[in-house]
Amino acid sequence: MKTAAELRDLGSQDLDGLVAYCMSLQERLALTSRNSSKPPSQDGYAKPKPKSLRGTSGKKTGGQPGHPGATLQPVDSPDKIEIHHLERCPCGCGSDLSQMTALGYESRQIFDLPPQKLVVTEHRVELKRCPLSGKLVHAPWPVGITAPAQYGPRFLAWLTYLNTQQFIPLARIGQMSADLFGHQVSDNTIQTAMKTIGQQLAPFSQAVKELLAQQPVVHADESGLRVAAMLNWFHVYSTAALTWYGVHRKRGREALESLAILPEFQGRLVHDCWQTYFDLFCWHALCLAHILRELIFIHEECDQAWAKTLVEFLRDMNQKREEHKLIADAFPEERLNEWHKQYKEILLEGRAVNPTVDSIPDAPKKRGRKKQTKAQNLLNRLETHEDSVLAFLHDFRVPFTNNQAEQDIRMIKVKQKVSGAFRTFEGAELFATIRSYISTVRKQGRSIFMELQAAIIGKPFIPSTSPSE
């Protein structure tokens, strides 16, 4: 934002520059979560009317036919049965029915929690005296039993689950444990449990990294993360069955090389057009949700018709793809060529009203990089990365959006809202490792709590194959 003095100097020297600056401010004020990448939390009280970028599906709201539902159903073998005897006739006559045999029963079932307590198991090892040395010896302790009194793996897995899956702060976990079980656990107990699980997940992390490098399509995204009062970056690489998170102090090439997954990747990477990704030796596909939002902005705020035409074109192509996937694996080459031609024609319409800065006659000569409008910047990307924009038409495995990565990285934003930041870089890395495990376990249809328990005893779930996208 310029100061008042700078604006006066700018107005006296360059009226066109002042007009451009005012227009840029108007554009910034018009940005919302619907027409840009601005998060809904920054829309303020004047939120835009919700409108899906996907358009209407024609289906009614609510559960669709065939949906299994989740209504509570009675069980065949209840844990406890209570009989309520009929002593007096309820019809109004008041007859004594206490001595009559019941003709049958009607039943209703109540699902409730039993009283909570920790089950204490005492392990005793035999003591005997060696007949040769005369020393007192004992049987070996079971694996994992190292102290006179300690918490078991199920309880430690539960503590980890509350913090890393449900994002409950450490102090509140301690209070919850005291309320439910009568045991006030310390912050150190919870942190030690998470460190133990993190150490046991090394083979899991290595397996996921190797599997991701072999996938035909991988989603990537990154988000700012506050660690030790400094900006760091939280990276995610994922598919419908695998998730890997990493933390790095940088966002660009140095981070990608250090995290050591994408430099070896040879498939197609879905992302939001971050330039560093294009330096990788792999195929690319752009998130069209981001592009649609920018096009909506240009159409509604800049009143440029070509943007609306391109929005309709991309949506129509996606609908045609979904229909064609039911009967074939790919479009005929001539149809693809025709659609590429249509795409170029729409961009030519956009370029006619948004010429490049160099092509404007009598444009003032200025040193340095020439500032462009949002429409010019978007057109540059759409022209340069045409194959990446339309990749979803050539490969049906490529999704229309990068929602997979954005959904996977969303939880770190929730974590930040709860805790604000990580105190140490090691703590952020530990969280990333455990969240990678939790997300992958959930995608594989396995119990998060049971797999955390398996991890804490040194038997973590290791994905060997990845279900198809």
Contacts in CASP RR format, 6 or more apart in sequence:
PFRMAT RR
TARGET T0000
AUTHOR 0000-0000-0000
METHOD contacts of the structure
MODEL  1
MKTAAELRDLGSQDLDGLVAYCMSLQERLALTSRNSSKPPSQDGYAKPKP
KSLRGTSGKKTGGQPGHPGATLQPVDSPDKIEIHHLERCPCGCGSDLSQM
TALGYESRQIFDLPPQKLVVTEHRVELKRCPLSGKLVHAPWPVGITAPAQ
YGPRFLAWLTYLNTQQFIPLARIGQMSADLFGHQVSDNTIQTAMKTIGQQ
LAPFSQAVKELLAQQPVVHADESGLRVAAMLNWFHVYSTAALTWYGVHRK
RGREALESLAILPEFQGRLVHDCWQTYFDLFCWHALCLAHILRELIFIHE
ECDQAWAKTLVEFLRDMNQKREEHKLIADAFPEERLNEWHKQYKEILLEG
RAVNPTVDSIPDAPKKRGRKKQTKAQNLLNRLETHEDSVLAFLHDFRVPF
TNNQAEQDIRMIKVKQKVSGAFRTFEGAELFATIRSYISTVRKQGRSIFM
ELQAAIIGKPFIPSTSPSE
2 10 0 8 1.000
2 21 0 8 1.000
7 18 0 8 1.000
7 21 0 8 1.000
10 17 0 8 1.000
10 18 0 8 1.000
10 21 0 8 1.000
11 17 0 8 1.000
11 18 0 8 1.000
14 364 0 8 1.000
16 364 0 8 1.000
20 371 0 8 1.000
27 297 0 8 1.000
27 301 0 8 1.000
27 302 0 8 1.000
27 374 0 8 1.000
30 297 0 8 1.000
30 301 0 8 1.000
31 38 0 8 1.000
31 297 0 8 1.000
32 38 0 8 1.000
32 43 0 8 1.000
32 47 0 8 1.000
32 48 0 8 1.000
33 39 0 8 1.000
33 40 0 8 1.000
33 42 0 8 1.000
33 43 0 8 1.000
33 47 0 8 1.000
33 48 0 8 1.000
34 48 0 8 1.000
34 50 0 8 1.000
34 51 0 8 1.000
34 293 0 8 1.000
34 296 0 8 1.000
35 48 0 8 1.000
35 293 0 8 1.000
35 294 0 8 1.000
35 296 0 8 1.000
35 297 0 8 1.000
35 300 0 8 1.000
35 301 0 8 1.000
36 293 0 8 1.000
36 294 0 8 1.000
36 297 0 8 1.000
37 272 0 8 1.000
37 290 0 8 1.000
37 293 0 8 1.000
40 47 0 8 1.000
53 289 0 8 1.000
53 292 0 8 1.000
53 293 0 8 1.000
53 296 0 8 1.000
54 315 0 8 1.000
55 315 0 8 1.000
63 69 0 8 1.000
72 111 0 8 1.000
74 107 0 8 1.000
74 109 0 8 1.000
75 109 0 8 1.000
78 109 0 8 1.000
83 105 0 8 1.000
85 98 0 8 1.000
86 97 0 8 1.000
86 102 0 8 1.000
87 96 0 8 1.000
87 97 0 8 1.000
87 98 0 8 1.000
88 94 0 8 1.000
88 95 0 8 1.000
88 96 0 8 1.000
88 97 0 8 1.000
89 95 0 8 1.000
89 97 0 8 1.000
116 180 0 8 1.000
116 181 0 8 1.000
117 181 0 8 1.000
117 182 0 8 1.000
118 155 0 8 1.000
118 181 0 8 1.000
118 183 0 8 1.000
123 141 0 8 1.000
123 142 0 8 1.000
123 145 0 8 1.000
125 138 0 8 1.000
125 139 0 8 1.000
125 140 0 8 1.000
125 141 0 8 1.000
126 138 0 8 1.000
126 139 0 8 1.000
127 136 0 8 1.000
127 137 0 8 1.000
127 138 0 8 1.000
128 136 0 8 1.000
128 137 0 8 1.000
128 138 0 8 1.000
129 135 0 8 1.000
129 136 0 8 1.000
129 137 0 8 1.000
130 136 0 8 1.000
130 137 0 8 1.000
143 457 0 8 1.000
144 457 0 8 1.000
151 185 0 8 1.000
151 189 0 8 1.000
151 193 0 8 1.000
153 453 0 8 1.000
153 456 0 8 1.000
153 457 0 8 1.000
154 453 0 8 1.000
156 189 0 8 1.000
156 193 0 8 1.000
156 196 0 8 1.000
156 456 0 8 1.000
157 193 0 8 1.000
157 197 0 8 1.000
157 449 0 8 1.000
157 452 0 8 1.000
157 453 0 8 1.000
157 455 0 8 1.000
157 456 0 8 1.000
158 449 0 8 1.000
159 173 0 8 1.000
159 177 0 8 1.000
159 185 0 8 1.000
159 189 0 8 1.000
159 190 0 8 1.000
159 193 0 8 1.000
160 190 0 8 1.000
160 193 0 8 1.000
160 194 0 8 1.000
160 197 0 8 1.000
160 434 0 8 1.000
160 452 0 8 1.000
160 456 0 8 1.000
161 448 0 8 1.000
161 449 0 8 1.000
161 452 0 8 1.000
162 168 0 8 1.000
162 173 0 8 1.000
162 176 0 8 1.000
163 169 0 8 1.000
163 170 0 8 1.000
163 173 0 8 1.000
163 190 0 8 1.000
163 194 0 8 1.000
164 194 0 8 1.000
164 431 0 8 1.000
164 434 0 8 1.000
164 435 0 8 1.000
164 438 0 8 1.000
165 438 0 8 1.000
165 448 0 8 1.000
167 411 0 8 1.000
167 414 0 8 1.000
167 415 0 8 1.000
167 418 0 8 1.000
167 419 0 8 1.000
168 176 0 8 1.000
169 418 0 8 1.000
169 419 0 8 1.000
170 187 0 8 1.000
170 190 0 8 1.000
170 191 0 8 1.000
171 187 0 8 1.000
173 185 0 8 1.000
173 190 0 8 1.000
174 184 0 8 1.000
174 185 0 8 1.000
174 186 0 8 1.000
174 190 0 8 1.000
175 184 0 8 1.000
177 183 0 8 1.000
177 184 0 8 1.000
177 185 0 8 1.000
178 184 0 8 1.000
193 456 0 8 1.000
194 430 0 8 1.000
194 434 0 8 1.000
195 430 0 8 1.000
196 456 0 8 1.000
197 434 0 8 1.000
197 437 0 8 1.000
197 452 0 8 1.000
197 455 0 8 1.000
197 456 0 8 1.000
198 430 0 8 1.000
198 433 0 8 1.000
198 434 0 8 1.000
198 455 0 8 1.000
200 455 0 8 1.000
200 456 0 8 1.000
200 458 0 8 1.000
200 460 0 8 1.000
201 433 0 8 1.000
201 434 0 8 1.000
201 436 0 8 1.000
201 437 0 8 1.000
201 455 0 8 1.000
201 460 0 8 1.000
203 460 0 8 1.000
203 462 0 8 1.000
204 436 0 8 1.000
204 437 0 8 1.000
204 440 0 8 1.000
204 455 0 8 1.000
204 460 0 8 1.000
204 461 0 8 1.000
204 462 0 8 1.000
204 463 0 8 1.000
205 244 0 8 1.000
205 433 0 8 1.000
205 436 0 8 1.000
207 462 0 8 1.000
207 463 0 8 1.000
207 464 0 8 1.000
208 242 0 8 1.000
208 243 0 8 1.000
208 244 0 8 1.000
208 436 0 8 1.000
208 440 0 8 1.000
208 463 0 8 1.000
209 244 0 8 1.000
209 260 0 8 1.000
209 261 0 8 1.000
211 242 0 8 1.000
211 463 0 8 1.000
211 465 0 8 1.000
211 466 0 8 1.000
212 218 0 8 1.000
212 237 0 8 1.000
212 238 0 8 1.000
212 239 0 8 1.000
212 242 0 8 1.000
212 244 0 8 1.000
212 261 0 8 1.000
212 265 0 8 1.000
213 261 0 8 1.000
213 264 0 8 1.000
213 265 0 8 1.000
213 266 0 8 1.000
215 239 0 8 1.000
215 242 0 8 1.000
215 267 0 8 1.000
215 466 0 8 1.000
216 267 0 8 1.000
216 268 0 8 1.000
216 397 0 8 1.000
216 469 0 8 1.000
217 239 0 8 1.000
217 267 0 8 1.000
217 268 0 8 1.000
217 269 0 8 1.000
217 270 0 8 1.000
217 285 0 8 1.000
217 395 0 8 1.000
217 397 0 8 1.000
217 398 0 8 1.000
217 399 0 8 1.000
217 469 0 8 1.000
218 237 0 8 1.000
218 238 0 8 1.000
218 239 0 8 1.000
218 262 0 8 1.000
218 265 0 8 1.000
218 267 0 8 1.000
218 268 0 8 1.000
218 269 0 8 1.000
218 270 0 8 1.000
219 236 0 8 1.000
219 237 0 8 1.000
219 238 0 8 1.000
219 239 0 8 1.000
219 269 0 8 1.000
219 270 0 8 1.000
219 271 0 8 1.000
219 402 0 8 1.000
219 404 0 8 1.000
219 405 0 8 1.000
219 408 0 8 1.000
220 235 0 8 1.000
220 236 0 8 1.000
220 237 0 8 1.000
220 262 0 8 1.000
220 269 0 8 1.000
220 270 0 8 1.000
220 271 0 8 1.000
220 277 0 8 1.000
220 402 0 8 1.000
220 405 0 8 1.000
221 235 0 8 1.000
221 236 0 8 1.000
221 271 0 8 1.000
221 272 0 8 1.000
221 402 0 8 1.000
221 405 0 8 1.000
221 406 0 8 1.000
221 408 0 8 1.000
221 409 0 8 1.000
222 233 0 8 1.000
222 234 0 8 1.000
222 235 0 8 1.000
222 236 0 8 1.000
222 251 0 8 1.000
222 255 0 8 1.000
222 274 0 8 1.000
222 409 0 8 1.000
223 233 0 8 1.000
223 234 0 8 1.000
223 409 0 8 1.000
223 412 0 8 1.000
223 413 0 8 1.000
224 231 0 8 1.000
224 232 0 8 1.000
224 233 0 8 1.000
224 234 0 8 1.000
224 251 0 8 1.000
225 231 0 8 1.000
225 232 0 8 1.000
225 233 0 8 1.000
225 234 0 8 1.000
225 247 0 8 1.000
225 412 0 8 1.000
225 416 0 8 1.000
225 421 0 8 1.000
225 422 0 8 1.000
225 428 0 8 1.000
226 232 0 8 1.000
226 416 0 8 1.000
226 420 0 8 1.000
226 421 0 8 1.000
226 422 0 8 1.000
227 247 0 8 1.000
227 421 0 8 1.000
227 422 0 8 1.000
227 424 0 8 1.000
227 425 0 8 1.000
227 428 0 8 1.000
228 421 0 8 1.000
228 422 0 8 1.000
228 423 0 8 1.000
228 424 0 8 1.000
228 425 0 8 1.000
229 421 0 8 1.000
230 249 0 8 1.000
232 247 0 8 1.000
232 248 0 8 1.000
232 249 0 8 1.000
232 425 0 8 1.000
232 428 0 8 1.000
233 247 0 8 1.000
233 248 0 8 1.000
233 249 0 8 1.000
233 250 0 8 1.000
233 251 0 8 1.000
233 252 0 8 1.000
233 255 0 8 1.000
234 245 0 8 1.000
234 246 0 8 1.000
234 247 0 8 1.000
234 409 0 8 1.000
234 412 0 8 1.000
234 428 0 8 1.000
234 432 0 8 1.000
235 245 0 8 1.000
235 246 0 8 1.000
235 247 0 8 1.000
235 248 0 8 1.000
235 255 0 8 1.000
235 259 0 8 1.000
236 243 0 8 1.000
236 244 0 8 1.000
236 245 0 8 1.000
236 246 0 8 1.000
236 405 0 8 1.000
236 408 0 8 1.000
236 409 0 8 1.000
237 243 0 8 1.000
237 244 0 8 1.000
237 261 0 8 1.000
237 262 0 8 1.000
237 405 0 8 1.000
238 244 0 8 1.000
238 404 0 8 1.000
238 405 0 8 1.000
238 408 0 8 1.000
238 439 0 8 1.000
239 404 0 8 1.000
239 466 0 8 1.000
239 469 0 8 1.000
240 404 0 8 1.000
240 443 0 8 1.000
240 467 0 8 1.000
240 469 0 8 1.000
241 440 0 8 1.000
241 443 0 8 1.000
241 444 0 8 1.000
241 463 0 8 1.000
241 466 0 8 1.000
241 467 0 8 1.000
241 469 0 8 1.000
242 440 0 8 1.000
242 443 0 8 1.000
242 463 0 8 1.000
242 466 0 8 1.000
243 408 0 8 1.000
243 435 0 8 1.000
243 436 0 8 1.000
243 439 0 8 1.000
243 440 0 8 1.000
243 443 0 8 1.000
244 261 0 8 1.000
244 436 0 8 1.000
245 408 0 8 1.000
245 412 0 8 1.000
245 432 0 8 1.000
245 433 0 8 1.000
245 435 0 8 1.000
245 436 0 8 1.000
245 439 0 8 1.000
246 259 0 8 1.000
246 429 0 8 1.000
246 432 0 8 1.000
246 436 0 8 1.000
247 425 0 8 1.000
247 428 0 8 1.000
247 429 0 8 1.000
247 432 0 8 1.000
248 254 0 8 1.000
248 255 0 8 1.000
248 258 0 8 1.000
248 259 0 8 1.000
249 255 0 8 1.000
249 425 0 8 1.000
250 258 0 8 1.000
251 274 0 8 1.000
251 276 0 8 1.000
252 274 0 8 1.000
252 276 0 8 1.000
253 276 0 8 1.000
253 279 0 8 1.000
256 262 0 8 1.000
256 263 0 8 1.000
256 276 0 8 1.000
256 277 0 8 1.000
256 280 0 8 1.000
257 263 0 8 1.000
262 269 0 8 1.000
262 277 0 8 1.000
262 280 0 8 1.000
262 282 0 8 1.000
263 280 0 8 1.000
263 281 0 8 1.000
265 280 0 8 1.000
265 282 0 8 1.000
266 281 0 8 1.000
266 282 0 8 1.000
267 282 0 8 1.000
267 283 0 8 1.000
268 282 0 8 1.000
268 283 0 8 1.000
268 284 0 8 1.000
268 285 0 8 1.000
268 391 0 8 1.000
268 395 0 8 1.000
268 397 0 8 1.000
268 398 0 8 1.000
269 277 0 8 1.000
269 280 0 8 1.000
269 282 0 8 1.000
269 283 0 8 1.000
269 284 0 8 1.000
269 285 0 8 1.000
270 284 0 8 1.000
270 285 0 8 1.000
270 286 0 8 1.000
270 287 0 8 1.000
270 398 0 8 1.000
270 399 0 8 1.000
270 402 0 8 1.000
270 404 0 8 1.000
270 405 0 8 1.000
271 277 0 8 1.000
271 284 0 8 1.000
271 285 0 8 1.000
271 286 0 8 1.000
271 287 0 8 1.000
271 402 0 8 1.000
271 405 0 8 1.000
272 286 0 8 1.000
272 287 0 8 1.000
272 290 0 8 1.000
272 402 0 8 1.000
273 286 0 8 1.000
273 287 0 8 1.000
273 290 0 8 1.000
273 381 0 8 1.000
273 385 0 8 1.000
273 388 0 8 1.000
277 284 0 8 1.000
278 284 0 8 1.000
278 385 0 8 1.000
283 391 0 8 1.000
284 385 0 8 1.000
284 387 0 8 1.000
284 388 0 8 1.000
284 391 0 8 1.000
285 388 0 8 1.000
285 391 0 8 1.000
285 392 0 8 1.000
285 395 0 8 1.000
285 398 0 8 1.000
285 399 0 8 1.000
286 385 0 8 1.000
286 388 0 8 1.000
286 389 0 8 1.000
286 391 0 8 1.000
287 401 0 8 1.000
287 402 0 8 1.000
287 403 0 8 1.000
287 406 0 8 1.000
288 314 0 8 1.000
288 318 0 8 1.000
288 389 0 8 1.000
288 392 0 8 1.000
288 400 0 8 1.000
288 401 0 8 1.000
289 400 0 8 1.000
289 401 0 8 1.000
289 402 0 8 1.000
289 403 0 8 1.000
290 402 0 8 1.000
291 314 0 8 1.000
291 378 0 8 1.000
291 382 0 8 1.000
291 389 0 8 1.000
292 311 0 8 1.000
292 314 0 8 1.000
292 315 0 8 1.000
294 374 0 8 1.000
294 378 0 8 1.000
295 307 0 8 1.000
295 308 0 8 1.000
295 310 0 8 1.000
295 311 0 8 1.000
295 378 0 8 1.000
296 307 0 8 1.000
296 311 0 8 1.000
297 374 0 8 1.000
298 304 0 8 1.000
298 307 0 8 1.000
298 374 0 8 1.000
298 375 0 8 1.000
298 378 0 8 1.000
299 305 0 8 1.000
299 307 0 8 1.000
299 308 0 8 1.000
299 311 0 8 1.000
302 373 0 8 1.000
302 374 0 8 1.000
302 375 0 8 1.000
304 350 0 8 1.000
304 353 0 8 1.000
304 354 0 8 1.000
304 375 0 8 1.000
305 349 0 8 1.000
306 346 0 8 1.000
306 347 0 8 1.000
306 349 0 8 1.000
306 350 0 8 1.000
306 353 0 8 1.000
307 350 0 8 1.000
307 375 0 8 1.000
309 346 0 8 1.000
309 349 0 8 1.000
310 343 0 8 1.000
310 346 0 8 1.000
310 347 0 8 1.000
310 382 0 8 1.000
313 342 0 8 1.000
313 343 0 8 1.000
313 346 0 8 1.000
317 339 0 8 1.000
317 390 0 8 1.000
317 392 0 8 1.000
317 393 0 8 1.000
318 392 0 8 1.000
318 400 0 8 1.000
321 331 0 8 1.000
321 392 0 8 1.000
321 393 0 8 1.000
321 396 0 8 1.000
324 331 0 8 1.000
325 396 0 8 1.000
329 396 0 8 1.000
330 394 0 8 1.000
330 396 0 8 1.000
331 393 0 8 1.000
331 394 0 8 1.000
336 393 0 8 1.000
336 394 0 8 1.000
339 390 0 8 1.000
339 393 0 8 1.000
340 386 0 8 1.000
340 390 0 8 1.000
343 386 0 8 1.000
343 389 0 8 1.000
343 390 0 8 1.000
344 386 0 8 1.000
347 379 0 8 1.000
347 382 0 8 1.000
347 383 0 8 1.000
350 375 0 8 1.000
350 379 0 8 1.000
351 379 0 8 1.000
351 383 0 8 1.000
353 375 0 8 1.000
354 373 0 8 1.000
354 375 0 8 1.000
354 376 0 8 1.000
354 379 0 8 1.000
356 372 0 8 1.000
356 376 0 8 1.000
356 380 0 8 1.000
357 363 0 8 1.000
357 370 0 8 1.000
357 371 0 8 1.000
357 372 0 8 1.000
357 376 0 8 1.000
358 370 0 8 1.000
372 380 0 8 1.000
382 389 0 8 1.000
387 394 0 8 1.000
391 398 0 8 1.000
392 398 0 8 1.000
392 399 0 8 1.000
392 400 0 8 1.000
397 469 0 8 1.000
399 469 0 8 1.000
408 439 0 8 1.000
411 435 0 8 1.000
411 439 0 8 1.000
412 435 0 8 1.000
415 431 0 8 1.000
422 428 0 8 1.000
422 431 0 8 1.000
437 451 0 8 1.000
437 452 0 8 1.000
437 455 0 8 1.000
437 460 0 8 1.000
437 461 0 8 1.000
438 448 0 8 1.000
438 452 0 8 1.000
440 461 0 8 1.000
440 463 0 8 1.000
441 447 0 8 1.000
441 448 0 8 1.000
441 451 0 8 1.000
441 461 0 8 1.000
442 448 0 8 1.000
444 461 0 8 1.000
444 463 0 8 1.000
444 467 0 8 1.000
446 461 0 8 1.000
451 460 0 8 1.000
451 461 0 8 1.000
454 460 0 8 1.000
454 461 0 8 1.000
455 461 0 8 1.000
END
